[in-house]
Each structure stands twice: as structure tokens, then as C-alpha cells.
Amino acid sequence: MATNTIASLPFQDWGLGIDRPLLIAGPCSAESRQQVLETAEGIVRHAPQVRVFRAGAWKPRTRPGGFEGIGAEALPWLREVKERTGMLTITEVATPQHVEAALANGIDMLWIGARTTPNPFSVQAIADALKGVDIPVFVKNPVSPDLQLWIGALERFSAAGITRLAAIHRGFHWFSDSPYRNDPMWEFPIRLKAAFPKLELICDPSHIGGDPKLLADIAQQALNLNFSGLMLEVHCDPISARSDAKQQVEPARLGELLTSLVPRKSAAEPHLRNELHEHRAAIEKLDADIVRLLGARMDVAARIGLFKQEHNVAILQPEWWMKVMLEQQRAGQELGLSEAFVKAFMDTIHEESIRRQNRVWEGQELPVGNQGPAVLAKE
């Protein structure tokens, strides 16, 4: 994990009057002045809790020939939205020229898209263009599940002096059967938040789901995980949208969705903290027990490695391991554990056991209490 250099201030310290959860909504792309204003007015009418209006002026496309956005011509429309509705504005930037145009038109916030985030050269160029500029920057996760690229992009903006940073979780493209357009892989934003607790985390349910029917469940899951806010795609006439038509919703449906969500407190109230502390203390003890048991198990694995080496038996024994895996999955099912969780947990244990046995064979490691320290230098 990279050094924790990402700085972030709570929303209430951003100087923009923003409260949790931060709600961002608007069309995937700004297509016309009428479409932008009609959508914004619909949002104010049906979902007045939305604080920030989003619209893409530039749209990076996978292949040329598609609608790539109106460009800088759309930026005055966003400025007019702010003047008419009071909502703040945000748009995507992918080059220093985009940054210059957005700043010149008074855009309040910027986001970095999923296709830009994984390119360190592009991110650095944008960060350099923002040096000395006090503006919130939101960084979407890369298309592929790579946490270090996501962190690296955030660190580049932090190093450029951007203190009002947020990460946007929009899911990952993954080749597997899934009901989602982009798999949420919640473990990635959870790991990011664990590494940088002060970093604001926003969820983009529209890009994760790709289908309006999935929005409510994804959005609620994000709030349950203590995300700081949501970014949703809204269009006055989704069927006619020139980009992401299938995943955009009308303002009225946005209002229904937001009303159905249950907001979560970021921390327990004072009178509940003692009870929560007791539960956490129990978890800490159980975690300590688990680590001790894992240590004992790996010591046994090392002893098995010595036995295999002495009797010229191969380290990997797939038939035996398959039997163990099936037994543990059955046991996990009886305890209410998901099959996927048990498999991932047991696979990790197996990989570590194989690594320990390889180290025994290479003379780098011995079981605890077996001829000196557990880890030995090569002779």
C-alpha cells in the first residue's frame, strides 16, 4: 500500500454548504441547452435534496464515430443551471484544456473519468493544470479492478495541492456473469476507505447497475457502507439520450428513488456507543483468536512440508484439498456463510500453506520450535 498522503476535508469544511449525503444528479452528457435546463428544473421540482448538477461536456468513447459530447459550448449551460436553480455544477475533464475551459466557465467541481484514471500521464497533466486552484476533484475508479491505480491518481492530485478530494466508485468491468453493467466489487472501495479514512467516497449506482431497476439496491448498499454520497444519471427524456440511454432515469423517478432510501449515521450516537464498544471488543477478541489459530495451522503446514520433503512427496495434493474445501463449504453453509466467502478464505489459506511448505523445502523456514527460530537465513 502506498504511503497515506491523501488529504481530505469533511464536506462541512469545503466551504460549499454541502451536507452528507452529497447527492449529485444530471444527464450523462449535455446534449442541448433545452435538455440541460429541462433536466435541471425537473430535478429541483422532484428531488430538491440534490445539491450538485452533473453533465458531461466531453464524452470519451470506446470507439470513434459516436457522440463525444458538445464540448466547451455546453459549459455556459451549466453556469445557467447554477444561476437558475442554485445547484452547484460538476463536469468531467480529461485534458488540461478541459480544465482551463471548465474553470473559465465557473464550474464548481470536476471529476476524472474511469478511462482517464488509469493513465498516469493524463492524470499528472490534469493535476499540474490544477496547481494553485482551490476546487473539489472527484476521481472515478479505473475501468479494471486495480486499487493502486485508483490510489495513485488520488495521490497525484493531493501532491498538486488539491485538498478537497473525493473518490467515485462506479464499479469495474469484469468478464463474468453478473446482473450489473460494472461489478460493484465492494471490497475495493472498502479497502480504499480503510487506507484513507478521511477520504470522501461517492457511489455511482447508474454505472454500476446499467439498469434503473438496480439503482435502489445499489444506492442503499452504498449508504449502508457509509458512503458520503451518490451520483446518479438523470435525463428529461432518457429514451432519446445520446449516451447511456438505458441507465438514465427521469427526474420524477429520481425523486421516488431518493425518498425510498434510508440514510445512515456516520457514527453511533453517544448513548449507543457503550453497546457498540462491547460488540467491537468481542470482534477484536475473535479476530485475535482467528490469527492465533491461523498461526498454529501454518506451523502444522510447515511440519507437513518437512514430512513431504523427507519422503519425496509432492507439495500440492489437489484431491485431498478438494475434499477439505467441500467439507468446509458444507460447514460454512450450516453457519450461514456464503459459498463464495468460504471458498475465497480457504483458497487464501491454501496458498499460504503452499508458500510455507515451499520455504521449508528451500531451507528458509522451519516449524516453530523445530531447531531454532521459525525463519532461518539460507546457509
C-alpha positions in Angstrom: 0.0 0.0 0.0 1.3 3.4 -0.9 2.1 5.9 1.8 -1.0 7.7 3.1 -0.6 11.1 1.6 -4.2 11.8 0.5 -5.6 14.7 2.3 -9.3 15.5 2.5 -11.5 17.8 4.5 -15.1 17.0 5.7 -17.8 18.4 3.4 -18.8 20.9 6.1 -15.3 22.3 5.7 -15.4 22.5 1.9 -17.0 26.0 2.1 -19.8 25.0 -0.3 -22.6 24.3 2.2 -22.7 20.6 1.4 -24.1 18.0 3.9 -24.0 14.2 3.9 -25.1 12.5 1.9 -24.0 14.6 -1.0 -26.4 14.0 -3.9 -25.2 14.6 -7.5 -27.6 14.2 -10.4 -27.9 15.1 -14.0 -27.6 13.7 -17.6 -24.7 11.6 -18.8 -24.0 14.2 -21.4 -25.0 17.8 -22.0 -26.8 17.5 -25.4 -28.6 20.8 -25.8 -29.4 23.9 -23.7 -33.0 22.9 -23.6 -32.2 19.3 -22.4 -29.8 20.6 -19.7 -32.2 23.2 -18.3 -35.3 21.0 -18.5 -33.5 18.2 -16.7 -32.2 20.6 -14.0 -35.6 22.1 -13.4 -37.1 18.6 -13.2 -34.5 17.7 -10.6 -35.3 20.8 -8.5 -39.0 20.0 -8.7 -38.9 16.3 -7.9 -35.7 15.9 -5.9 -34.9 19.2 -4.2 -32.4 17.4 -1.9 -29.9 17.1 -4.9 -27.1 19.6 -4.3 -25.0 19.2 -7.4 -25.9 19.1 -11.1 -23.7 16.8 -13.3 -23.4 16.8 -17.0 -20.6 15.7 -19.3 -19.4 18.2 -21.8 -16.7 15.9 -23.2 -17.5 12.1 -23.5 -14.7 9.7 -24.0 -16.0 6.8 -26.2 -14.5 3.4 -26.7 -14.6 3.8 -30.5 -14.6 6.9 -32.7 -17.7 7.9 -34.5 -20.1 8.0 -31.5 -21.3 11.1 -29.7 -18.3 12.6 -27.9 -20.1 15.5 -26.3 -20.8 19.1 -27.3 -17.5 20.3 -25.7 -16.9 23.7 -24.2 -20.1 25.0 -25.8 -22.0 23.1 -23.1 -20.3 24.8 -20.2 -22.4 28.1 -20.2 -25.5 25.9 -20.0 -24.2 24.5 -16.7 -23.5 28.0 -15.5 -27.1 28.9 -16.4 -28.3 25.9 -14.3 -26.5 27.3 -11.3 -27.9 30.8 -11.8 -31.5 29.4 -12.2 -31.5 26.7 -9.6 -28.8 27.4 -7.1 -27.3 23.9 -7.6 -23.5 23.6 -7.9 -22.1 22.1 -11.1 -19.7 19.4 -11.9 -18.3 18.0 -15.2 -15.7 15.6 -16.4 -12.3 16.7 -17.5 -9.6 14.6 -19.3 -7.1 17.2 -20.5 -5.5 20.5 -19.3 -7.6 22.3 -22.0 -10.8 20.9 -20.5 -9.7 22.1 -17.1 -9.0 25.6 -18.4 -12.4 25.8 -20.1 -14.3 24.5 -17.1 -12.6 27.0 -14.7 -13.2 29.8 -17.1 -16.9 29.0 -17.1 -17.2 28.8 -13.3 -17.7 25.1 -12.9 -17.7 24.3 -9.2 -16.3 20.7 -9.2 -14.5 18.4 -11.6 -14.5 14.6 -12.0 -11.9 12.4 -13.6 -13.4 9.6 -15.6 -12.8 5.9 -15.4 -10.8 5.9 -18.7 -8.6 8.7 -17.6 -7.8 7.5 -14.0 -5.6 4.5 -15.1 -3.3 6.8 -17.3 -0.7 8.4 -15.0 0.5 10.8 -17.7 -3.1 12.1 -18.3 -3.8 12.4 -14.6 -0.5 14.2 -13.9 -1.2 16.7 -16.7 -4.6 17.5 -15.3 -3.1 17.7 -11.7 -0.4 20.1 -13.0 -3.1 22.3 -14.6 -4.9 22.5 -11.3 -1.9 23.6 -9.2 -2.9 26.6 -7.2 -6.6 26.1 -7.9 -8.9 25.5 -4.9 -11.6 23.2 -6.4 -13.1 19.9 -5.3 -11.9 17.0 -7.5 -13.7 13.6 -7.7 -11.7 10.6 -9.1 -13.6 7.6 -10.5 -12.1 4.2 -10.1 -10.4 2.8 -13.2 -12.4 0.5 -15.5 -10.4 -2.6 -14.4 -10.1 -3.6 -10.7 -6.8 -2.0 -9.8 -6.7 -0.3 -6.4 -3.2 1.0 -6.8 -4.1 2.9 -10.0 -7.0 4.5 -8.2 -4.9 5.4 -5.2 -2.1 6.7 -7.5 -4.5 9.1 -9.3 -5.7 10.5 -6.0 -2.2 10.9 -4.7 -1.2 12.9 -7.8 -4.0 15.4 -7.1 -3.1 15.5 -3.4 0.5 16.2 -4.3 -0.7 19.1 -6.6 -2.3 20.7 -3.6 -5.9 19.6 -4.0 -7.2 19.1 -0.5 -10.9 18.7 -1.3 -10.7 15.2 -2.8 -13.3 12.5 -3.2 -13.3 9.1 -4.9 -16.2 7.9 -7.0 -17.0 4.2 -7.0 -18.6 3.3 -10.4 -17.9 -0.4 -10.5 -15.4 -2.5 -12.5 -15.6 -4.1 -15.9 -15.1 -7.8 -15.3 -15.7 -10.9 -17.6 -18.2 -12.8 -15.5 -21.9 -13.4 -15.4 -23.4 -10.6 -13.5 -26.6 -8.6 -13.3 -24.5 -5.4 -13.3 -23.1 -3.4 -16.1 -20.0 -2.9 -13.9 -19.4 -5.3 -11.0 -19.5 -3.3 -7.7 -16.7 -5.4 -6.1 -17.4 -3.5 -2.8 -14.2 -4.8 -1.3 -12.2 -2.2 -3.4 -13.9 1.0 -2.0 -13.9 -0.6 1.4 -10.1 -1.2 1.2 -9.6 2.4 -0.2 -11.6 3.8 2.8 -9.7 1.7 5.2 -6.4 3.1 3.9 -7.6 6.7 3.8 -10.4 7.1 6.4 -10.8 10.9 5.8 -11.3 10.5 2.0 -14.9 11.2 0.9 -16.4 8.2 -1.0 -19.2 8.7 -3.5 -21.1 5.8 -5.2 -22.3 6.0 -8.9 -25.1 3.4 -8.9 -26.0 4.3 -12.6 -22.8 3.0 -14.0 -22.7 0.0 -11.6 -26.2 -1.1 -12.4 -26.6 0.0 -16.0 -30.3 -0.6 -15.4 -32.8 1.6 -13.4 -34.3 -1.4 -11.7 -31.0 -2.0 -9.9 -30.5 1.6 -8.7 -32.3 1.4 -5.4 -30.5 -1.7 -4.1 -27.1 -0.4 -5.1 -27.7 3.1 -3.7 -28.9 1.7 -0.4 -25.9 -0.7 -0.1 -23.6 2.3 -0.6 -25.4 4.2 2.2 -25.2 1.1 4.4 -21.4 1.1 3.9 -21.1 4.7 5.0 -20.5 6.2 1.6 -20.6 10.0 1.7 -23.0 10.4 -1.2 -24.4 9.3 -4.6 -24.0 10.3 -8.2 -27.0 9.4 -10.4 -27.7 9.9 -14.1 -31.0 11.7 -14.8 -32.4 12.8 -18.2 -35.6 14.7 -19.0 -36.2 12.1 -21.8 -34.0 9.1 -21.2 -35.1 7.2 -24.4 -33.7 10.0 -26.6 -30.4 10.3 -24.7 -27.4 10.3 -26.9 -25.3 8.4 -24.4 -26.1 5.9 -21.6 -29.8 5.9 -22.5 -30.6 2.6 -20.8 -29.3 3.6 -17.4 -30.7 7.2 -17.0 -34.0 7.9 -15.2 -36.5 10.8 -15.4 -36.4 13.4 -12.6 -39.7 12.1 -11.1 -38.3 8.6 -10.8 -35.2 10.1 -9.2 -37.4 11.7 -6.6 -39.1 8.4 -5.8 -35.7 6.6 -5.6 -34.3 9.1 -3.1 -37.4 9.1 -1.0 -37.1 5.3 -0.7 -33.6 5.3 0.6 -32.7 5.1 4.3 -29.8 7.4 5.2 -27.3 6.0 7.8 -25.5 7.9 10.5 -21.7 8.0 10.0 -21.2 7.2 13.7 -23.3 5.9 16.7 -25.0 8.4 18.9 -23.4 8.8 22.4 -25.9 6.7 24.3 -25.3 3.8 21.9 -21.5 3.9 22.0 -21.1 1.7 25.0 -23.1 -1.1 23.5 -21.3 -0.8 20.2 -17.9 -0.8 22.0 -18.9 -4.1 23.6 -19.7 -5.7 20.3 -16.4 -4.4 18.8 -14.5 -5.7 21.8 -16.0 -9.1 21.1 -15.0 -8.9 17.4 -11.4 -7.9 18.4 -11.1 -10.9 20.7 -12.5 -13.3 18.0 -10.1 -11.8 15.4 -7.2 -12.3 17.7 -8.3 -16.0 18.2 -8.5 -16.4 14.4 -5.0 -15.1 13.9 -3.6 -17.4 16.6 -5.4 -20.4 15.0 -4.1 -19.4 11.6 -0.5 -19.3 13.0 -1.0 -22.8 14.5 -2.3 -24.1 11.3 0.6 -22.7 9.3 3.0 -24.3 11.7 1.3 -27.7 11.1 1.5 -27.0 7.3 5.3 -26.4 7.7 5.7 -29.7 9.6 3.8 -31.4 6.8 6.2 -29.8 4.3 9.1 -31.3 6.2 7.4 -34.7 6.1 6.8 -34.4 2.3 10.4 -33.4 1.7 11.8 -36.3 3.8 9.6 -38.8 1.9 9.8 -37.3 -1.5 6.1 -36.4 -1.7 4.9 -33.6 -3.9 3.7 -30.4 -2.1 0.5 -30.0 -4.0 -2.1 -32.6 -3.3 -5.3 -31.5 -5.2 -7.5 -34.5 -4.4 -7.0 -34.0 -0.6 -7.5 -30.3 -0.9 -10.8 -30.7 -2.9 -12.1 -32.9 -0.1 -11.2 -30.3 2.6 -12.8 -27.5 0.5 -16.1 -29.4 0.1 -16.2 -30.2 3.8 -15.6 -26.5 4.8 -18.2 -25.2 2.3 -20.8 -27.6 3.8 -19.8 -26.5 7.3 -19.9 -22.8 6.3 -23.4 -23.2 4.7 -24.7 -24.6 8.0 -23.3 -21.5 9.8 -24.9 -19.1 7.3 -21.6 -18.3 5.4 -21.7 -17.8 1.7 -20.1 -20.4 -0.5 -18.0 -17.6 -2.2 -16.7 -16.3 1.1 -15.7 -19.8 2.3 -14.0 -20.6 -1.0 -12.0 -17.3 -1.0 -11.0 -17.7 2.6 -9.9 -21.4 2.2 -8.1 -20.6 -1.1 -6.1 -17.9 0.7 -5.2 -20.3 3.5 -4.2 -23.0 1.0 -2.0 -20.5 -1.0 -0.2 -19.5 2.2 0.3 -23.2 3.2 1.9 -24.0 -0.1 4.1 -20.9 0.2 5.2 -22.0 3.7 6.0 -25.5 2.5 8.0 -24.2 -0.4 10.0 -22.1 2.0 10.6 -25.2 4.2 11.9 -27.1 1.1 14.2 -24.2 0.2 15.6 -24.1 3.7 14.3 -20.7 4.5 11.8 -21.7 7.2 11.1 -24.4 9.8 8.1 -25.0 12.1 8.1 -23.1 15.3 10.1 -25.0 18.0 11.9 -27.0 15.4 15.7 -26.4 15.6 15.7 -22.7 16.4 13.7 -19.8 15.1 10.8 -20.1 12.7 12.6 -18.2 9.9 16.2 -19.1 9.1 18.7 -17.4 6.8 20.0 -19.5 3.9 23.3 -21.2 4.7 
